[in-house]
């Protein structure tokens, strides 16, 4: 993600990114202007509604542009209830109309 904003709106950007597991990778001032170009990584699952939240946090003075960068493993155990990974898998399964619980391996083994 690349975000351009005035230098006094940077605090709102850090706050908004940290609430959504975002990581700032660079902050470069634009020479001769009061603007700052920020680069950050934001998980796709956390990006929905990000623009509205960012505009609210910066009074509409930050302009984000999202571009896919890379895949990264999500830490955690999808079988451990309450973990971020478990919640993400449950939401995906519900969205696809599958049972929320992850099926056991025995459900797929051929029973002869």
PyMOL commands that set and color helices and strands:
alter all, ss='L'
color gray80, all
select helices_A, chain A and resi 7-19+44-47+50-57+84-95+105-107
alter helices_A, ss='H'
color red, helices_A
select strands_A, chain A and resi 2-6+23-29+35-41+63-65
alter strands_A, ss='S'
color yellow, strands_A
deselect
rebuild
show_as cartoon
